[in-house]
Amino acid sequence: MRDCALPLKRGTTQGVIRDNRNGLLSSHVPIEDPSDVLTVEQHLRCSADFKRPATESNKTGDMIEQLIRSLALGPFKNRLVKNLGKTEKQRLKIAMALLKDTGTCIQDDPSDSDILIVDNITRDMDIYDVAFLVDFLRDWALRLGRIVIVSIAPTTVEILTMFHKAAIFASGRLVYCGASNEMVDYFESIGYPCPPFKNPCDYYVDLVTCDHLTPDASAESLERIKKVADAWARRSGAFQPRPLPVATVSPMIRDASIPGTSVAILKFPH
């Protein structure tokens, strides 16, 4: 437990941070951008102040420098966040989250984060920048035996297969969760082959997205989603027949799917 103060535009915010070491520890990379009044290096040092490093205090600077180099933030370390591009802001947010994992420099530390949860930060990013981030996170997870869960908009097959596992949810139900390089074969086996020249990621997310344009289209898409979800439940041994929702609330609320978003999961054994 430690007292902390975070510099703001006016005054300070004070509080107490308590560290609960029970179970797995996790870090989160949010969609929201960090404050634009600090530089890249200042943000990282401020983040480090919120968690006492398990290493000696003079190692904190080394950890920050390592992350700056690994995430190609060197040319921007003294630049204010408000002057960064979208890609650099996402890299900074990842660096801030990884600072909570002292395994960035030292393995097998009891205060290391076991799971990194990354929100959909790759939206509207260049495909090469997305590939850089995914490759970096995959290497980090593999090297330190961590779990990385990334919510990602439909992307190319090449980037999808950089993940160890992939999952797609629709209307609150799981329709696929398995090896990313087996997803296309699975959907083909249940009667939904991907058409030629189509991006499988786009096609299968569209396949399980509810269509609210007309009542008939909505009913048809709901029946299709139920069929695909039931097929996966049977395969995974967790089949429980569920009726279609009754039209008692707005369709946009009742059929709470996540259009345009799939969840890719990186998981590597220790």
HELIX and SHEET records of a PDB file:
HELIX    1   1 VAL A   40  ASP A   49  1                                  10    
HELIX    2   2 SER A   57  LYS A   59  5                                   3    
HELIX    3   3 THR A   60  SER A   70  1                                  11    
HELIX    4   4 GLY A   74  PHE A   76  5                                   3    
HELIX    5   5 VAL A   81  ASN A   83  5                                   3    
HELIX    6   6 LYS A   86  LEU A   98  1                                  13    
HELIX    7   7 THR A  102  THR A  104  5                                   3    
HELIX    8   8 ILE A  127  LEU A  144  1                                  18    
HELIX    9   9 VAL A  157  LEU A  160  1                                   4    
HELIX   10  10 SER A  180  GLU A  182  5                                   3    
HELIX   11  11 MET A  183  SER A  189  1                                   7    
HELIX   12  12 PRO A  200  LEU A  207  1                                   8    
HELIX   13  13 PRO A  215  SER A  236  1                                  22    
HELIX   14  14 PRO A  251  ARG A  254  1                                   4    
SHEET    1   A 2 ARG A   2  PRO A   7  0                                        
SHEET    2   A 2 THR A  12  ILE A  17 -1                                        
SHEET    1   B 6 SER A  26  VAL A  29  0                                        
SHEET    2   B 6 ILE A 115  VAL A 118  1                                        
SHEET    3   B 6 ILE A 147  ILE A 152  1                                        
SHEET    4   B 6 SER A 262  LYS A 267 -1                                        
SHEET    5   B 6 LYS A 165  ALA A 170 -1                                        
SHEET    6   B 6 ARG A 173  ALA A 179 -1                                        
END                                                                             
